[in-house]
Amino acid sequence: MAIVQDTDELTTTAAPKRRMSMAQRDAAWGLAFLSPWLIGLGLFTAVPMIFSLVLSFTNFDIVNPANTHFVFLDNYKWMFTDHDTQTSFIVTMKFAVLAIPITLFTSLGVAILVNNKLLAGKRVFRTLFFMPVQIPLVASTIVWLDFLNGNTGWLKYILEGIAHALSNIPFLNFMGDYTSPNWFNDTTWAVPGLIIVGLWGIGNAMLIFLAGLQSVPTELYEAARVDGAGAWRQFLAVTLPMISPVFFYNLLLNIIGTAQYFTQVYVLAGPLGNPDHATYVYNLNLYNVAWRDNQMGRGCALAWFMFVIVLGASVVLFRTSARWVFYAGADK
């Protein structure tokens, strides 16, 4: 006789499939779309960086790679005694101390100007100030090289024309003897010339500052005016605190950009940073050591030394940002 068993005993309940939550699916799709960039970051950035770190402990020569062997910390010891490296570091620090604050406050001033509601044609001016960013760096540098030429440059004729006109005023007659600086052929004026060229490309920083200015609530200005605050007091008490995150961001970008400074000075002054090494920035020295002298191991050591300095400056900025950067709505 057939024995009929309870179907409940024969049916095995399959374990329910675990379904991904909405957040997990979003994260998976995000990683899928980011994967080409992540792969590129690993292959073309992370791997070369690790390889250069290894090379910084060797005497690697691109002409004779078979003779490569580890020298450990010798490359790092060498850079602290090398005269050209010391000179280039001092020139870079001098340039950074002058260029970073001038660039930051000039771009902030331009942003305030093009954000003023009384300025007619604001969109035109914003476009004009941003347009130089679109010009290739080498092309714009060559234009500036001609503009600042000490013998035939336009700026020479402009400045000397203004000085000649002012010399007709009795107490300014000494201006008649004024001669324009020979910018990139003069040790004193070479670095100021580089700063002037750098001001040509403040469009990005200006645009970021402009976005920050437009995000400041107008109610804060109204409250400040009710309390009797003038324009300068409003700027110090309202504008600067509210745009401090933007200021912090632009400051960080400027520090990184100064550490990478190379193309403009190479086009303007050549690989030796003439006159008399006055514009011999750190990356010119790195280029000469690595590619002219074929000492790639020392070049990698120079690059990592600058990386550590920029990293240290960034860490200091982030550590101290809580004292002067105000994030609206953020926890203390």
C-alpha positions, 0 to 999 in steps of 0.5 A: 500500500502506497504511503502518502506522506505529508507534502509539508515534510517533502517540501524543503523551504528554499532560503530566501535570496538576500537582496541588495538594499537601495544604498548598496545598489547605488554604491555598486553602480557608483563603483561601476561608473567610477571603475575606469577612472579608478583603473586609470588612477592606479595604472597612470598615477599610483603605480608611477608614484610608487615606482618613482619612490623606489627610484629615489633610493637608487642611482638610476640613469636613463642612459645606463639603466643596467648600472642601477643599484640602491644607494638608499638615502644618498640622494636625499643627503645630496640635495641638502648639500647641493648649491643649485637645489638650495638656490632653487628652493629659496627662489621658490619660497620667495616666489610663493610668499609673494605670489600666493597672497597677491594672487588670492587677494587680487582674484577676490577683489576681481570677484567682488568687482564683478559681483557688484550689482552697480556694475554694468555689463557684469557678464561681459566682465566675468567672461573677459576675466575668465577668458585667459584661462582658455588660452594655452599656457605656452602661447600666453607666456610668449605673449607676456614675454613680448609685452614685458620686453625691456626694450620693445615691450608695450608695457615699457612704452605705456609706463614711460609715456605715463611717467613723461606725462606726469613729469610736466607737473612741477613737483613730479618733474623727476618722473622724466628720468624714469625708465621701465624695468628690463623685467626678465633680464633684471635680477630685481624685477624677474620674480615680480615679472613672474607674478604679473604673468601669474595674475593673467590666469586668476580666472579660475580662482575668481570664478570660485570666489564669485560662487562663494560670494553669491552664496552669502545670505543677503539677510546677513548684510541687512542685519549688519547694516541695521547694526550700523556696520559700514562696507568694510565692517560688513566685509570683515564680519560677514563676507570673509567668514562666509566665504572662508571655505572657498578661501581655504580651497583657493589657498590650497590650490595656490600652494599646490600650483606654486609647487608645480610651477615650471612651464611659464618660467621655462618659456620666459627664462630658459632652463637656467632661470636667468638672469643669474638664477633669479627665476631658478625655481625648484622644478627647473632644478628637478628638470635639469637634474633628471633630464639634462644630467640624466640623474633620474634617481636624484630627480625622483628624490627631489620630487618626493621632497617637494611632495612631502613639503606640500603634504605637510603644508596641507596637513597644517592647513587642515589642522588649523582650519577649524580656527578660521574656516566657518562651515555654515550648519556644521557641528563644532 
